[in-house]
Structures are given as structure tokens and as C-alpha cells.
């Protein structure tokens, strides 16, 4: 299935990266609570992913949240609940949906930052790879530092082109996921990242 842009959610912000901030984890906890309450038992897992989930790694100051569900294609089971929170469906892919809430779009209890939700299949490759990536970068400072250097360089080169910034990271991230697969043989061996 090809990538389908579901809605235009405004202009992508220029690429800006900031040093790691512990407040990112606090913001995640608040957003995760809102998502869990809205989705009830339909959300199998709600995890903090992306650069802001990796202590010590600089990142773009928005949250990436992975919501694992039994069937991502069954949007009728979760889409309205996420939209009621302030999220808009942004991208529809096979086995994954991406929702975005611009800064200030969520309830007054939510942090005032951009939030992306990646709905994926529970037990699927996308879920597994994202959890492995976060854990691997958190526990391998040399690889985390290499990623930070790449992000700094790309942020300078691609400041006004977020798509090029994301594309520039793909090969490094794919290789890091391969390294993580070799390092971790079983997802059950990972600590709970919720």
C-alpha cells in the first residue's frame, strides 16, 4: 500500500533541534494518560519513541508516541477518539497511521508542544523496531553520539526542508535497527518503556 496523505495539517515547521530535556518524558506521561483514557483497552501499548525518548539525545522538541493496537486498519475503533483529543489523521500507510496535533491543539492539561501519534500493529515489525531503536540508542552512547552528529549536520543543511532532514536520517536509522536486532534477540528482554 502506498503512503497516503490523509489531510493537510499545515506547513511543516523548520528543523530545529534542542539538547535533551527531561521535561520531554514528563510531557509524554501526560499525553500517554490522555491517549490511554481516550482509547481504553483498545490501546495495547502506549510508548514514547523517537529522539525525545532517548536520554542524552538531542531532538526536535515534539513528542512521538507509538500506540499499538490489534488492527491499525480498523480506524473506526480509534480515530474519532484521537480526533476528539485534538489529533488529525496525517498519513495512512499499510499497518500504520500517523496523527498529528500542532502545538496548543490538545486539551489544557496537555503540554504545549507538537505531538505525533504513530498507530501500529501490536506485535508487529514497526512496533518492535521502534522499541528496539529507542532502547539501543539509550544503551549505546557511541551510536547515540553518532546520531546526534548526523542530526546536527542535517539540521544545518535541511533547516527549511523537514522531509529532506527525515530522509537524511533513514539509512543511519535502518542500520541502527539492524544493530539492535543483533543485540536484542527477544522483545520480552527489553525493560518496560511505558
N, C-alpha and C positions, 0 to 999 in steps of 0.2 A: 504494500500500500504506500503510495507516495505521501509525502508530507502535505498536509492541507492546512492553510492558514484559515482559522475559523472566523476570526474577527480582526479588524484593525484596532489595536489598543493604543493608538497614539505613537508618537515618534519614540524610537529607542534612544535612551539617554546616552550622552557621550561616555566613553570609557573613562572611569575614574576608579583607581584602586587606592585602598587605605590599609594601614597596618592592622593586624589582628586586634580585635576589641572583644573583651569578654561579654560585653553587652549583647553581642550577636546571639550567644546561647540563651540569654535571658529573653530576648525578643522571640527566639524560636519557641521557648517554653510557653509563652503567652499565645502565640499563633497556633501551636500544636493543640493546646487546650481548646481553643475556639473550633478548630477543624474536627477534633475528636467529638466534641459536643454536637456539632452540626451533622456529622456523618454517623454517629452512633457506632454500632457494631459493624457497619459496612466497611469501615477502615480497619484493615487487619494490622497495619503498622503505620506510624507517622514518624518519619525520621528527618533529622537535619542533615542535609547533604550540601555539596558544593564547598567553595573555599571558606565561607564563614563558619563551617562546621569543623574546620581543622585548626586546632590551637597552634598559634605561631605563624599561620599562613596569611599573607595579605590577601585582600579580596575586594571585589566590588561591594559596596555597602547595601546589598539587598539580600534577602533570605531566599534560599532554595529549600523547599520542603518536599520530600517524597512521601506520597500517600499510596500505600499498597492496598489493592482491592482484589476481590476474586475475579472480576471481569471488567477491565477498563473500557471495553466497547459498550458496556451497559450504562451509558451516560445517564439514562433516566433514573438510575439508582443514586447518583451523587451530584450531578451537575447543578440542579436547582439549589441544593443546599450550599454549594460553594458560591454560586451567584448571589444567594441571599446574604452571604458574608461580605460580598463586595468584589469577588473574583470574576473575571471574564475569561471564557474559553479563548485561548490564543492560537494553539496549534493542536491539530489532530493527527496522530501517527498510528501506525499499527502497534498495538499493545501499549500505547502511551498517549495521554492527553496533558497539555500544558495550559495552566490557568495563570493569569497574572492579575495582581491588584496593585495599581500605582500607589505611590506614597499618599497616605491620607484617605484611601478608598475604603479601608476596613473600619470596623467599629471603633468607638472612642477608647475602648480597652486595649485595642491592638497597637503595636508600635507604629510609629510614623515613618515607615520605610517601605520600599517596593518589596513585594513578596511574590515569588513564583512557586506554584504547586505543580509537581510532576506526578500525575496519577499513573501508576504502573501495575502490572500483574503481580500479585503476591506469589512468591516462589519463582518468579521469572528471572530471566537473564538481566534485564535492566535493573531490577531491584538489587539483585546480588552484586552486580558490578559497581553500582553507586556506593553501596555499603562497604565493599572491599576497598574502593578507591579512597574513601574518607579514612578508613582505618589504616591503610597502608601509608598514606601521606602523614597521618598523625604519628605513626611509629617509626618513620624513616626520615629523619631530619635532612639527610643529604638530598634525597629526592624532593622533599618539600622545598628546600632552598633552590634547587634547580628549577622547579616550577615557578617559584617566586621571581627568579631572574627572568624567565621567559615571559611571565605576566608583565613585569616592568617594561621590558623591551617592546612587547606588543602594545601595551597601553600608550607608549610614546608614538609608535608607528601608526596605530589604528584608532587614535583618540575619537575621531568622528565617524568611525565605521565599526560599530559593535559586532556586526556579522563577520567582518574580517578578523577581528580580535578573537572571536569564538573559533573560527576556522583555524587560526594560527595555533591554537592550543590542542586541536584534535589529535594529531599524531602523538604528541607527548602523553596525552591522557590515555590513548589506546595502549601505548607501550606500558604505562604505569599500571593499567588494569591487568595486562598480561603478567607483569611482575608480581602483582598482588595475587593473581590466581596461583602462581607458582609458590608463593609464600604461605597462602592460607588455603588449605585443602577443603575446609568444611565451614560453611556459614555459621553453624552452631558453635564454632570455636571463637567467634567474634564476641566481644563484650556487647552488651545491650547499648545501642547508641541513641535510644529514645530519650 
